[in-house]
Amino acid sequence: MISNSAEKAETILISVIVPAFNYGHLISETLNSLLQQTWKHWECIVVDDGSKDNTEAIVKSFCDKDSRFIYHYQQNAGLSAARNTGISIAKGQFIQLLDADDMLEKRKFEIQISIFNSHPKADIVYSEVRYFRTSVPNERRHTMDDSDIPWMTQLSSDKHEELSCKLMEMNLMAVNCPLIRASLFNEIGSFDTNLKSVEDWEYWCRCAIAGKYFQFDPSPKSFALVRLHDGSMSTNLIKMTQASLLARSNVKNLIDRLPESNFKKKVSDSERKVTNYLKKLLYQRYKDAGMHGFALKQLWKAYPISKEYKFLLKETIELIRKK
């Protein structure tokens, strides 16, 4: 088992990639959570994606005190591009993705390196996520809402077909849950910069379809910690649904290129089921937001598939009247 000895720490480096855009007010907490890690051999690359606030000053204050912190500035290009930049700079054998407002439990690196040692076939080791509010930093909630019901699928790739089908239906994890072999990015490629949301889900789908090995980490001492934010729900939900459909188009193309097999049929069925649901959901979200022209176009993309012609005609007439 890999211990956190000086000898082992010299040979296993974890590169933490932190994209940051105007998060000077929160990034100190994120970087301090790395200083608390029991695994000490890491580097943290903060990619400042064109911030206009004090992000640079805050991060450079950490760089001045600890050489493991690296500051890199780029013109604003978006979250996926910032992650790709950080990964291209990274020197570690493992990659940890970490958003500039989130944190990690202090034993995450130590425990997940140990799991990689015990499961040499693993490409991705992922833990559970817990949510917290800024006002309650020690809070550990299962969900973003008040239901607090566990939602993560705790599967490893010894059940590859089941894991892949579940992944086609929903994301398995938050972006800071996994520790990832750096070599995976050479094989699978970069994050899709055309995706403004759910780009991490699309990436895990690419990994699963390519047969990469996921290993679940059940330890409560290696949780990924995600900060809850308030926001404009209707606008955000529309953008999220649009991005999900674009990401699913990418994934469908990958599935279509697979050789015919029972695996292909099952993952295709799982992906198609949720895509059809999201097409209908986007129609409803446009309608609820009063965007009747967009709703009408989406209605005709979504409902002919299910042959719900009476519903289609009724809703079309109603939307035309409102336009």
Backbone bond lengths (Angstrom), bond angles and torsions (degrees), N, CA, C in turn:
res aa  C-N    CA-C-N  psi(-1)  N-CA   C-N-CA  omega(-1)  CA-C   N-CA-C  phi
1 M - - - 1.477 - - 1.525 109.72 -
2 I 1.352 116.25 135.59 1.456 119.12 -179.68 1.518 109.53 -69.37
3 S 1.295 116.60 124.88 1.458 120.78 175.66 1.519 108.40 -101.24
4 N 1.316 115.55 166.92 1.460 119.51 179.75 1.530 110.08 -89.87
5 S 1.319 115.25 48.95 1.464 120.80 179.73 1.508 109.61 -82.15
6 A 1.339 116.36 164.06 1.467 120.28 179.90 1.523 110.21 -61.56
7 E 1.350 116.87 -39.71 1.457 120.58 -178.71 1.519 111.24 -62.23
8 K 1.332 118.07 -47.70 1.456 121.77 -178.76 1.522 110.75 -70.12
9 A 1.326 116.96 -38.29 1.460 120.28 -178.33 1.522 111.30 -63.59
10 E 1.327 117.60 -26.00 1.459 120.36 178.62 1.513 112.09 -75.56
11 T 1.318 117.37 -22.26 1.461 120.18 -174.95 1.519 113.19 -101.18
12 I 1.328 118.65 -19.57 1.462 121.03 -178.85 1.524 109.22 -118.57
13 L 1.320 115.49 109.97 1.456 122.12 -178.86 1.531 109.24 -110.39
14 I 1.325 116.34 131.89 1.460 122.96 174.76 1.521 108.68 -103.13
15 S 1.316 116.56 126.37 1.463 121.60 176.48 1.522 108.88 -100.35
16 V 1.315 116.16 119.41 1.460 122.31 179.88 1.530 108.07 -98.54
17 I 1.326 116.45 124.38 1.463 121.58 -177.39 1.526 108.74 -106.83
18 V 1.337 115.94 116.48 1.467 121.62 -177.73 1.528 109.37 -119.09
19 P 1.330 119.39 98.27 1.465 120.10 172.30 1.518 109.28 -75.05
20 A 1.330 116.41 139.36 1.470 119.01 -175.57 1.525 110.01 -139.11
21 F 1.317 115.64 128.94 1.461 121.29 174.01 1.526 107.99 -136.67
22 N 1.334 115.49 104.03 1.467 122.50 179.07 1.531 112.66 57.28
23 Y 1.336 115.81 46.95 1.464 120.31 177.84 1.523 112.04 -117.51
24 G 1.334 116.33 29.80 1.459 119.93 178.85 1.514 113.63 -58.61
25 H 1.336 116.87 -26.88 1.466 120.39 -177.73 1.522 112.75 -77.73
26 L 1.344 118.48 -13.54 1.462 120.83 -177.08 1.523 114.26 -125.57
27 I 1.325 117.90 -18.94 1.462 119.64 -169.27 1.526 113.29 -66.25
28 S 1.326 117.97 -23.45 1.472 119.46 177.47 1.526 110.97 -59.71
29 E 1.330 117.31 -41.97 1.469 120.86 179.15 1.521 110.65 -63.07
30 T 1.324 116.41 -39.77 1.467 121.14 179.13 1.520 110.80 -62.89
31 L 1.319 116.72 -48.36 1.466 120.72 -177.92 1.526 111.34 -69.49
32 N 1.310 117.58 -34.61 1.470 120.02 176.54 1.520 111.68 -65.31
33 S 1.338 117.43 -30.82 1.468 119.45 178.24 1.527 110.90 -66.11
34 L 1.339 116.82 -27.38 1.466 120.12 175.10 1.526 111.07 -73.25
35 L 1.307 116.99 -37.85 1.465 120.29 178.61 1.521 111.78 -62.51
36 Q 1.324 116.51 -22.93 1.460 121.00 -179.49 1.527 112.77 -87.57
37 Q 1.332 118.12 -5.19 1.467 120.53 -178.79 1.531 111.13 -61.80
38 T 1.318 115.81 136.75 1.466 119.82 177.35 1.530 111.43 -72.68
39 W 1.340 116.83 -26.09 1.469 120.96 173.08 1.524 107.42 -85.63
40 K 1.321 116.80 116.57 1.463 120.80 -168.47 1.525 114.63 -94.85
41 H 1.335 117.81 -13.82 1.464 119.05 -174.14 1.525 109.34 -93.16
42 W 1.313 115.56 85.52 1.453 122.42 178.49 1.528 109.35 -142.75
43 E 1.300 115.12 161.65 1.455 122.43 168.41 1.522 106.72 -125.53
44 C 1.308 116.78 148.36 1.468 121.33 179.28 1.525 108.47 -122.94
45 I 1.328 115.72 115.24 1.454 121.72 179.45 1.525 108.19 -102.21
46 V 1.335 115.64 109.04 1.459 120.85 176.59 1.523 107.55 -92.27
47 V 1.333 115.82 116.60 1.463 120.83 177.71 1.523 107.80 -98.67
48 D 1.327 115.41 105.05 1.460 121.54 179.33 1.528 107.64 -79.48
49 D 1.324 115.39 109.97 1.467 121.42 -173.15 1.529 110.72 -90.90
50 G 1.358 115.07 56.26 1.455 119.77 176.04 1.512 114.99 78.45
51 S 1.328 117.84 33.13 1.472 121.09 -178.72 1.525 111.97 -61.79
52 K 1.338 115.28 147.85 1.462 122.09 177.32 1.532 111.88 -110.41
53 D 1.321 115.97 0.24 1.473 119.94 -178.66 1.527 108.98 -100.81
54 N 1.322 116.68 -150.59 1.466 121.19 -176.76 1.528 113.01 -95.52
55 T 1.322 117.70 22.07 1.471 120.94 179.76 1.525 111.43 -54.17
56 E 1.337 117.65 -47.20 1.466 121.01 -177.88 1.523 111.26 -58.25
57 A 1.316 116.95 -47.72 1.469 120.47 -177.98 1.523 111.11 -62.85
58 I 1.319 116.86 -42.32 1.470 120.38 -179.31 1.522 110.38 -63.05
59 V 1.321 116.58 -48.60 1.466 120.19 -176.38 1.527 110.41 -66.29
60 K 1.334 116.91 -41.77 1.469 118.88 -179.14 1.525 111.90 -65.59
61 S 1.336 116.99 -26.22 1.471 118.92 175.12 1.526 110.67 -66.19
62 F 1.337 117.15 -33.50 1.473 121.00 174.35 1.524 109.94 -71.32
63 C 1.341 117.40 -41.87 1.468 121.43 179.32 1.531 111.01 -59.30
64 D 1.326 116.54 -38.99 1.467 120.79 -178.84 1.519 112.03 -64.88
65 K 1.337 116.16 -29.75 1.468 120.50 -176.41 1.527 112.68 -93.54
66 D 1.356 117.50 -23.24 1.466 120.41 -173.05 1.525 107.99 -148.19
67 S 1.323 117.00 117.17 1.469 121.81 -175.95 1.525 113.34 -69.16
68 R 1.327 117.36 -8.48 1.466 119.32 177.60 1.530 111.90 -72.65
69 F 1.325 116.57 -17.36 1.462 120.78 177.60 1.534 109.73 -89.43
70 I 1.320 115.77 134.29 1.464 122.79 -178.72 1.527 108.07 -128.22
71 Y 1.317 116.17 128.67 1.473 120.92 179.07 1.524 109.25 -104.33
72 H 1.350 115.82 131.11 1.460 120.77 177.69 1.526 108.24 -134.96
73 Y 1.332 116.16 126.05 1.471 120.66 -179.68 1.523 109.92 -102.49
74 Q 1.340 116.11 141.01 1.460 121.14 170.16 1.526 109.02 -141.85
75 Q 1.324 116.77 155.87 1.456 120.77 172.08 1.520 108.98 -60.82
76 N 1.321 116.21 147.92 1.464 120.40 -176.02 1.527 111.78 -55.48
77 A 1.306 116.42 121.72 1.466 121.99 -178.76 1.519 112.23 -135.09
78 G 1.332 117.64 -3.05 1.453 120.54 178.00 1.517 113.01 102.53
79 L 1.331 114.00 164.88 1.466 121.63 -172.95 1.525 112.71 -61.12
80 S 1.330 117.28 -48.60 1.468 120.17 -177.93 1.521 110.94 -61.81
81 A 1.332 116.77 -43.33 1.470 120.33 179.74 1.522 110.93 -62.98
82 A 1.345 116.86 -39.23 1.466 120.14 179.09 1.530 110.68 -65.26
83 R 1.324 116.73 -41.26 1.475 119.01 177.08 1.530 110.04 -63.03
84 N 1.335 116.40 -43.89 1.464 119.59 -179.98 1.532 111.13 -60.58
85 T 1.321 117.06 -40.34 1.465 120.77 177.79 1.527 110.42 -60.84
86 G 1.320 116.74 -47.84 1.455 120.49 -179.83 1.513 112.58 -60.65
87 I 1.320 116.41 -42.19 1.475 120.60 -179.96 1.524 110.35 -64.68
88 S 1.339 117.10 -36.34 1.471 120.20 -179.72 1.528 111.75 -67.98
89 I 1.321 117.43 -26.16 1.464 122.29 179.73 1.531 111.62 -86.42
90 A 1.323 116.77 -25.57 1.473 122.89 -170.55 1.528 112.39 -58.52
91 K 1.322 114.77 144.67 1.461 122.03 178.64 1.528 112.59 -110.78
92 G 1.331 117.13 -7.74 1.459 120.37 -173.13 1.518 114.16 -78.44
93 Q 1.333 114.84 161.95 1.464 121.12 173.89 1.522 111.61 -79.35
94 F 1.350 116.26 -16.76 1.461 121.73 179.61 1.518 109.49 -130.95
95 I 1.324 115.41 148.78 1.460 122.54 -179.36 1.525 109.24 -117.26
96 Q 1.331 115.47 131.19 1.467 122.81 171.18 1.522 107.67 -115.67
97 L 1.326 117.04 120.41 1.456 121.91 174.79 1.526 108.42 -89.41
98 L 1.326 116.12 135.36 1.463 119.67 -176.32 1.527 108.67 -149.76
99 D 1.324 116.87 118.29 1.455 120.01 178.21 1.529 110.24 -74.27
100 A 1.332 115.80 156.45 1.463 121.46 -167.78 1.516 114.31 -72.26
101 D 1.331 118.02 -4.13 1.467 121.01 178.33 1.524 112.11 -116.09
102 D 1.337 117.16 1.67 1.464 120.83 -175.37 1.526 111.59 -107.68
103 M 1.339 116.47 177.59 1.462 120.54 -176.25 1.525 110.11 -144.04
104 L 1.319 115.84 178.18 1.467 123.05 178.68 1.524 109.02 -134.29
105 E 1.326 116.38 144.82 1.462 119.04 170.02 1.526 108.90 -63.69
106 K 1.318 116.55 149.05 1.460 120.77 -165.51 1.531 115.01 -70.16
107 R 1.348 118.62 -15.53 1.466 119.60 -179.87 1.532 112.13 -104.30
108 K 1.316 117.47 10.11 1.467 119.94 -174.84 1.527 112.16 -56.80
109 F 1.319 117.57 -50.51 1.461 120.31 -177.05 1.525 111.08 -63.23
110 E 1.310 116.02 -47.43 1.467 121.40 -178.52 1.534 111.01 -57.10
111 I 1.329 116.56 -48.51 1.466 121.14 -176.59 1.522 111.27 -68.71
112 Q 1.327 117.05 -41.66 1.465 118.48 -175.04 1.528 112.50 -76.51
113 I 1.321 118.46 -30.31 1.475 119.88 171.21 1.522 109.63 -63.59
114 S 1.325 116.76 -39.44 1.465 121.29 177.70 1.529 110.67 -61.91
115 I 1.336 117.01 -40.02 1.469 120.61 178.87 1.524 110.87 -66.51
116 F 1.324 117.43 -40.09 1.465 119.85 175.59 1.523 110.49 -59.87
117 N 1.314 116.74 -39.52 1.459 120.34 178.82 1.526 111.52 -64.42
118 S 1.345 115.88 -37.26 1.470 120.61 -179.50 1.528 112.46 -79.64
119 H 1.335 116.75 -21.61 1.473 122.10 -178.73 1.527 108.66 -127.73
120 P 1.320 117.54 75.90 1.477 120.57 -173.84 1.525 114.00 -62.20
121 K 1.341 118.80 -17.39 1.467 120.94 177.71 1.536 111.98 -78.32
122 A 1.327 117.30 -15.29 1.463 120.63 -173.20 1.526 111.75 -67.39
123 D 1.321 114.86 137.09 1.464 121.93 172.82 1.529 111.09 -102.10
124 I 1.340 116.08 -30.92 1.457 123.38 -177.82 1.519 108.49 -135.50
125 V 1.314 117.81 126.21 1.463 122.43 171.19 1.520 106.98 -112.71
126 Y 1.340 115.99 122.41 1.472 118.02 -175.90 1.525 111.70 -126.17
127 S 1.322 114.26 141.94 1.464 122.13 -179.61 1.520 109.76 -103.84
128 E 1.303 116.27 -177.89 1.463 120.72 174.51 1.530 109.75 -82.36
129 V 1.333 114.19 164.15 1.459 120.44 176.54 1.519 109.25 -110.61
130 R 1.311 115.64 146.72 1.462 121.71 170.14 1.531 107.40 -130.76
131 Y 1.338 115.27 146.44 1.462 122.06 -177.01 1.528 110.06 -107.31
132 F 1.336 115.14 148.10 1.462 119.69 177.96 1.524 108.63 -143.81
133 R 1.319 115.12 154.21 1.465 120.86 173.96 1.520 109.39 -96.77
134 T 1.324 115.64 149.94 1.465 119.99 -179.77 1.518 111.31 -55.07
135 S 1.325 116.32 -36.93 1.468 120.54 -178.58 1.523 112.47 -74.76
136 V 1.345 117.17 -15.64 1.473 121.29 -179.72 1.527 108.11 -132.45
137 P 1.340 118.76 73.12 1.468 121.29 -172.08 1.523 114.64 -63.54
138 N 1.326 117.91 -22.05 1.468 120.64 179.56 1.528 113.00 -90.98
139 E 1.311 116.55 3.24 1.460 122.08 178.74 1.531 109.37 -67.92
140 R 1.333 116.48 144.16 1.459 121.85 178.34 1.528 108.47 -137.31
141 R 1.344 116.38 88.91 1.468 122.29 -177.20 1.528 109.60 -102.65
142 H 1.342 115.68 146.98 1.462 120.30 178.51 1.521 112.42 -73.34
143 T 1.322 117.41 -27.84 1.459 121.18 -171.78 1.527 111.32 -133.06
144 M 1.342 115.06 166.31 1.455 120.98 176.36 1.522 112.18 -76.20
145 D 1.329 116.44 -23.81 1.462 119.87 -179.78 1.528 109.86 -100.69
146 D 1.325 115.91 -171.58 1.466 120.41 -175.20 1.530 113.65 -82.22
147 S 1.335 117.42 -2.61 1.471 118.89 -177.02 1.526 111.86 -66.81
148 D 1.344 116.58 -36.37 1.467 122.99 178.68 1.530 112.09 52.34
149 I 1.328 115.39 41.91 1.466 121.33 -180.00 1.530 108.96 -103.88
150 P 1.339 119.31 129.08 1.475 120.20 178.59 1.527 111.32 -55.52
151 W 1.333 117.11 137.40 1.463 120.61 -176.58 1.528 113.47 -127.75
152 M 1.326 117.91 -17.01 1.455 119.29 -173.07 1.521 112.13 -73.42
153 T 1.323 114.99 141.12 1.455 121.95 175.65 1.518 108.89 -85.08
154 Q 1.304 117.03 117.89 1.464 121.09 -173.46 1.529 109.67 -95.92
155 L 1.342 115.00 70.83 1.458 120.72 -175.57 1.518 110.66 -118.46
156 S 1.321 115.69 149.04 1.457 122.56 172.00 1.523 108.43 -117.72
157 S 1.327 116.36 170.32 1.467 120.12 -172.54 1.517 114.09 -78.14
158 D 1.333 118.61 3.06 1.456 117.80 167.78 1.529 109.64 -68.17
159 K 1.345 116.04 -14.28 1.466 122.40 169.97 1.534 107.22 -118.98
160 H 1.327 115.39 61.40 1.469 121.33 -169.74 1.522 112.56 -60.37
161 E 1.314 117.10 -43.02 1.459 119.84 -178.32 1.521 111.42 -64.28
162 E 1.330 116.22 -44.48 1.465 120.63 179.38 1.522 110.46 -64.86
163 L 1.343 116.94 -43.89 1.455 120.78 179.02 1.524 110.87 -61.09
164 S 1.329 116.96 -44.93 1.463 121.05 -177.62 1.520 111.42 -65.06
165 C 1.327 116.91 -42.96 1.466 120.20 179.20 1.530 110.78 -63.95
166 K 1.311 116.55 -41.43 1.467 119.87 178.18 1.526 110.64 -64.48
167 L 1.322 116.51 -38.68 1.458 120.87 179.09 1.530 111.73 -65.82
168 M 1.326 117.00 -32.53 1.461 119.63 175.64 1.535 111.22 -64.53
169 E 1.311 116.09 -26.78 1.466 120.69 -178.21 1.530 112.32 -86.11
170 M 1.329 117.25 -35.36 1.466 120.45 -174.43 1.524 109.80 -161.35
171 N 1.318 115.94 160.41 1.455 119.80 175.81 1.524 109.80 -68.34
172 L 1.318 116.11 143.45 1.461 120.45 179.70 1.519 112.55 -83.26
173 M 1.347 117.05 -19.87 1.461 118.44 -166.49 1.522 111.23 -164.34
174 A 1.328 115.43 165.45 1.462 121.41 169.14 1.522 108.55 -79.05
175 V 1.327 116.55 160.98 1.466 120.36 -171.58 1.519 112.88 -65.34
176 N 1.343 118.28 -26.03 1.460 119.41 -179.84 1.532 113.45 -93.82
177 C 1.338 117.16 7.32 1.472 120.07 176.57 1.531 113.47 -70.12
178 P 1.342 119.10 -41.82 1.464 118.19 -172.72 1.527 114.45 -87.70
179 L 1.311 114.50 151.81 1.456 123.32 160.40 1.524 104.72 -106.89
180 I 1.326 117.28 133.60 1.462 121.72 -165.83 1.523 110.14 -126.41
181 R 1.317 117.32 136.30 1.458 119.58 172.72 1.532 108.83 -63.10
182 A 1.314 117.13 130.48 1.464 120.60 -178.22 1.524 111.37 -61.49
183 S 1.327 117.14 -31.43 1.468 121.14 -179.45 1.527 112.20 -62.00
184 L 1.338 116.71 -22.06 1.463 120.53 -179.54 1.532 110.94 -61.69
185 F 1.330 116.92 -36.64 1.459 120.06 -177.57 1.531 111.50 -70.17
186 N 1.330 117.15 -25.90 1.466 119.89 174.04 1.525 110.72 -70.38
187 E 1.327 116.33 -33.82 1.466 120.75 -177.67 1.527 112.62 -83.63
188 I 1.327 117.05 -44.40 1.466 121.52 -172.95 1.525 111.65 -90.14
189 G 1.329 116.61 -28.69 1.455 120.52 -179.00 1.516 111.97 103.92
190 S 1.325 115.89 -165.59 1.457 123.08 -174.50 1.522 111.51 -94.72
191 F 1.341 115.96 173.00 1.460 121.34 170.58 1.532 108.75 -69.54
192 D 1.324 115.44 145.33 1.465 121.87 -178.57 1.526 109.11 -76.34
193 T 1.328 117.03 113.58 1.465 120.80 -177.23 1.531 112.47 -75.11
194 N 1.326 117.32 -9.21 1.471 119.92 175.35 1.524 111.95 -77.40
195 L 1.324 116.82 -15.80 1.463 121.46 -178.80 1.521 109.48 -92.99
196 K 1.309 116.80 125.07 1.463 121.85 -179.80 1.532 111.51 -96.95
197 S 1.307 116.34 -2.43 1.467 122.20 178.29 1.523 107.44 -159.37
198 V 1.321 117.42 163.78 1.477 126.26 179.82 1.528 112.84 49.74
199 E 1.343 117.72 22.58 1.457 120.78 178.71 1.524 111.30 -65.49
200 D 1.327 116.70 -28.32 1.461 119.50 178.03 1.521 110.57 -70.14
201 W 1.353 117.91 -42.43 1.470 121.05 177.30 1.522 110.54 -58.60
202 E 1.332 116.79 -45.21 1.461 120.51 179.97 1.524 110.62 -60.06
203 Y 1.339 115.75 -36.80 1.467 119.52 -179.27 1.525 110.99 -68.70
204 W 1.336 117.08 -42.93 1.477 119.43 179.32 1.529 109.88 -64.34
205 C 1.334 117.23 -35.05 1.468 120.04 176.24 1.522 110.69 -62.24
206 R 1.324 116.67 -43.47 1.465 120.12 177.23 1.533 110.72 -58.65
207 C 1.316 115.57 -41.93 1.464 120.23 179.65 1.532 111.10 -64.05
208 A 1.324 116.45 -45.87 1.471 120.53 -178.04 1.522 111.10 -64.61
209 I 1.338 116.88 -44.17 1.463 120.98 -179.60 1.525 110.55 -63.31
210 A 1.342 116.01 -32.42 1.467 120.82 178.22 1.531 112.44 -80.03
211 G 1.330 117.36 -1.31 1.459 121.02 177.21 1.511 115.02 83.09
212 K 1.330 117.86 18.13 1.453 120.26 178.85 1.532 110.33 -72.90
213 Y 1.337 114.42 150.94 1.465 120.11 -168.38 1.529 111.29 -95.56
214 F 1.349 115.54 121.01 1.460 123.38 174.90 1.528 108.66 -98.70
215 Q 1.325 116.56 136.18 1.464 121.02 175.29 1.523 108.78 -125.93
216 F 1.326 116.65 123.67 1.461 120.55 -179.94 1.519 110.77 -80.11
217 D 1.325 115.68 137.45 1.462 123.78 177.31 1.530 108.30 -108.28
218 P 1.338 118.97 110.35 1.464 121.37 -174.83 1.522 114.99 -85.56
219 S 1.318 117.93 0.65 1.464 119.69 -171.99 1.532 111.90 -71.44
220 P 1.330 117.35 131.63 1.468 120.64 174.59 1.525 112.72 -72.83
221 K 1.335 116.97 -6.58 1.463 120.73 -179.09 1.532 112.56 -94.27
222 S 1.344 115.93 5.56 1.464 118.69 178.52 1.529 111.40 -129.00
223 F 1.326 116.39 28.51 1.463 120.13 178.36 1.533 111.95 -59.54
224 A 1.321 114.89 145.32 1.463 121.35 162.63 1.522 106.99 -85.95
225 L 1.319 116.78 138.03 1.462 121.70 -174.81 1.527 109.63 -115.83
226 V 1.330 116.80 119.95 1.464 122.29 -175.65 1.523 109.72 -114.92
227 R 1.321 115.10 129.77 1.456 122.09 -178.32 1.538 109.97 -80.85
228 L 1.313 116.51 136.47 1.461 121.62 177.39 1.519 110.23 -87.80
229 H 1.341 115.23 137.77 1.457 121.53 178.41 1.517 110.11 -126.27
230 D 1.328 116.30 149.34 1.455 120.77 168.27 1.524 108.18 -80.89
231 G 1.344 116.25 156.21 1.459 119.29 178.26 1.503 110.80 -168.05
232 S 1.319 115.66 176.24 1.459 122.19 177.04 1.515 108.65 -78.46
233 M 1.326 116.76 102.45 1.459 120.73 -169.92 1.521 112.74 -65.45
234 S 1.343 118.78 -44.68 1.466 119.06 -175.32 1.525 110.93 -64.95
235 T 1.341 117.68 -45.37 1.458 121.15 179.32 1.519 110.75 -64.36
236 N 1.309 116.78 -46.75 1.450 120.32 -178.71 1.521 112.45 -63.27
237 L 1.328 117.21 -39.02 1.456 120.32 -179.00 1.518 111.84 -67.21
238 I 1.320 117.36 -38.39 1.468 120.15 176.63 1.523 110.31 -63.69
239 K 1.322 116.68 -47.42 1.462 120.13 -179.81 1.528 111.13 -63.00
240 M 1.323 116.06 -39.66 1.455 120.12 179.32 1.527 110.98 -63.51
241 T 1.326 116.59 -42.85 1.466 120.41 -179.11 1.521 110.79 -68.13
242 Q 1.340 117.27 -40.69 1.465 120.30 176.51 1.531 110.72 -60.20
243 A 1.321 116.26 -45.75 1.462 120.47 -179.74 1.522 111.19 -64.58
244 S 1.322 116.86 -37.69 1.460 120.82 179.17 1.523 111.35 -62.34
245 L 1.324 116.47 -41.37 1.463 120.20 179.22 1.524 111.30 -67.77
246 L 1.336 117.55 -39.06 1.461 120.37 176.73 1.528 110.69 -64.06
247 A 1.335 116.22 -43.30 1.463 120.42 178.59 1.522 110.85 -62.67
248 R 1.319 116.35 -39.82 1.468 120.42 -179.78 1.523 111.78 -67.95
249 S 1.318 116.91 -28.99 1.457 119.57 174.46 1.524 110.52 -63.91
250 N 1.347 116.63 -41.43 1.466 121.18 175.40 1.523 111.04 -59.76
251 V 1.331 115.06 -47.30 1.466 120.29 -176.38 1.528 110.93 -65.83
252 K 1.324 116.89 -40.53 1.471 120.37 178.55 1.530 110.49 -59.43
253 N 1.330 117.10 -40.74 1.466 119.97 178.18 1.522 111.61 -61.29
254 L 1.339 116.68 -38.14 1.464 120.45 177.04 1.525 111.48 -66.02
255 I 1.328 115.65 -43.41 1.467 119.87 179.65 1.528 110.58 -63.38
256 D 1.335 116.15 -41.11 1.467 120.18 -178.66 1.523 112.17 -61.51
257 R 1.328 116.50 -26.73 1.467 119.66 -178.95 1.528 113.05 -85.65
258 L 1.326 117.33 -5.94 1.465 120.33 177.12 1.526 110.20 -69.79
259 P 1.332 117.86 148.32 1.467 119.41 173.43 1.527 110.58 -65.36
260 E 1.303 116.58 151.05 1.459 120.85 -179.34 1.520 110.22 -59.69
261 S 1.327 116.03 129.67 1.463 121.71 -179.50 1.510 108.62 -166.67
262 N 1.312 116.29 169.07 1.457 121.08 175.39 1.527 110.17 -64.09
263 F 1.341 116.52 -36.38 1.470 121.26 177.87 1.526 110.28 -61.07
264 K 1.330 117.28 -47.70 1.462 120.76 179.96 1.523 110.99 -58.68
265 K 1.325 116.28 -44.30 1.470 119.77 -178.80 1.525 111.07 -62.13
266 K 1.315 116.63 -43.21 1.465 119.89 -176.61 1.522 112.27 -68.46
267 V 1.341 117.63 -44.86 1.468 118.81 -179.27 1.524 110.03 -69.93
268 S 1.325 116.74 -33.02 1.470 120.24 178.31 1.520 110.63 -66.03
269 D 1.322 116.53 -42.75 1.469 120.61 178.74 1.530 110.64 -63.07
270 S 1.335 116.09 -41.80 1.467 120.07 179.76 1.524 111.06 -64.90
271 E 1.320 116.58 -42.32 1.466 120.76 -179.35 1.530 110.49 -67.22
272 R 1.322 117.37 -43.42 1.467 121.32 -176.64 1.527 111.39 -64.33
273 K 1.310 115.98 -39.76 1.466 120.54 -178.88 1.522 111.18 -58.85
274 V 1.330 117.05 -46.09 1.461 120.17 -177.74 1.531 110.96 -75.17
275 T 1.328 117.66 -35.49 1.469 120.06 177.60 1.526 110.72 -60.42
276 N 1.318 117.14 -44.25 1.465 120.05 178.61 1.522 111.34 -63.27
277 Y 1.324 116.06 -39.02 1.464 120.09 176.89 1.530 110.68 -62.57
278 L 1.345 117.31 -43.59 1.463 121.23 -178.02 1.526 112.09 -67.36
279 K 1.331 117.34 -34.30 1.467 120.29 176.50 1.527 110.53 -61.35
280 K 1.319 116.34 -41.96 1.468 120.38 177.62 1.532 110.72 -69.59
281 L 1.309 115.83 -38.17 1.460 120.30 -179.58 1.530 110.82 -64.69
282 L 1.336 116.80 -40.94 1.457 119.59 179.46 1.527 110.53 -63.96
283 Y 1.322 116.50 -40.54 1.469 119.95 175.46 1.535 110.01 -55.80
284 Q 1.333 116.77 -48.05 1.457 120.89 -177.33 1.526 111.46 -64.62
285 R 1.339 116.68 -37.02 1.462 120.26 -179.00 1.530 111.27 -70.96
286 Y 1.326 117.19 -37.48 1.464 119.95 173.03 1.535 109.93 -61.31
287 K 1.310 115.58 -45.62 1.468 120.73 -178.11 1.530 110.25 -62.19
288 D 1.334 116.92 -46.96 1.466 121.31 -178.99 1.530 111.45 -62.16
289 A 1.344 116.20 -31.43 1.467 120.39 -179.41 1.526 112.37 -84.95
290 G 1.344 117.37 1.68 1.457 121.27 179.84 1.517 113.87 75.66
291 M 1.336 117.01 16.42 1.471 121.22 -179.79 1.530 108.12 -92.97
292 H 1.323 115.57 72.91 1.458 120.94 -166.04 1.520 113.71 -68.58
293 G 1.343 118.07 -33.77 1.456 120.29 177.16 1.519 111.76 -64.45
294 F 1.344 115.74 -46.15 1.464 119.83 177.62 1.523 110.92 -65.24
295 A 1.335 116.05 -37.70 1.467 120.23 179.62 1.515 110.33 -62.93
296 L 1.336 117.27 -40.89 1.464 120.79 -179.43 1.531 111.02 -63.13
297 K 1.321 116.72 -44.92 1.464 119.71 178.42 1.533 111.35 -62.09
298 Q 1.347 115.17 -42.66 1.454 119.15 -178.83 1.523 111.67 -69.16
299 L 1.320 116.19 -34.14 1.469 120.70 177.21 1.523 110.76 -56.11
300 W 1.338 116.18 -42.93 1.457 120.45 -177.79 1.520 113.30 -79.27
301 K 1.320 116.87 -11.25 1.463 120.03 171.09 1.521 110.85 -85.02
302 A 1.342 115.10 -31.89 1.467 119.51 -169.48 1.517 114.00 -91.25
303 Y 1.316 117.67 -49.17 1.465 118.73 -165.16 1.527 116.42 -86.01
304 P 1.341 120.96 -22.72 1.465 117.27 174.08 1.525 112.81 -60.88
305 I 1.327 116.73 -26.71 1.469 120.77 179.15 1.528 110.42 -59.83
306 S 1.339 115.92 -42.47 1.463 120.44 -176.86 1.528 112.34 -91.94
307 K 1.353 115.85 -0.01 1.470 121.70 176.42 1.532 112.45 58.05
308 E 1.335 115.32 34.74 1.464 119.97 177.45 1.533 108.18 -90.08
309 Y 1.347 115.31 71.72 1.460 120.71 -168.18 1.523 112.99 -70.00
310 K 1.313 117.37 -36.07 1.466 118.89 178.69 1.525 110.59 -63.84
311 F 1.326 115.96 -44.93 1.466 120.89 177.62 1.530 109.94 -61.80
312 L 1.333 116.27 -43.80 1.454 122.23 -178.68 1.527 111.14 -59.20
313 L 1.327 116.76 -46.23 1.469 120.97 -178.94 1.521 111.15 -66.47
314 K 1.321 116.69 -45.64 1.462 121.78 -178.99 1.524 111.11 -60.49
315 E 1.339 117.16 -48.42 1.463 121.39 -178.08 1.525 111.42 -68.24
316 T 1.325 117.25 -36.16 1.468 120.54 178.59 1.524 110.97 -61.14
317 I 1.324 115.77 -46.81 1.473 120.65 179.17 1.527 110.14 -60.64
318 E 1.313 116.65 -43.75 1.467 120.40 -178.24 1.528 110.81 -64.22
319 L 1.346 117.50 -42.62 1.461 120.72 -178.64 1.522 112.33 -69.52
320 I 1.333 117.29 -37.07 1.454 120.48 177.66 1.525 110.69 -63.00
321 R 1.306 116.38 -39.35 1.466 120.40 178.17 1.518 112.10 -63.46
322 K 1.326 115.84 -33.21 1.472 120.50 -176.72 1.521 112.85 -84.45
323 K 1.317 117.63 -18.90 1.468 120.04 -177.97 1.528 111.69 -66.28
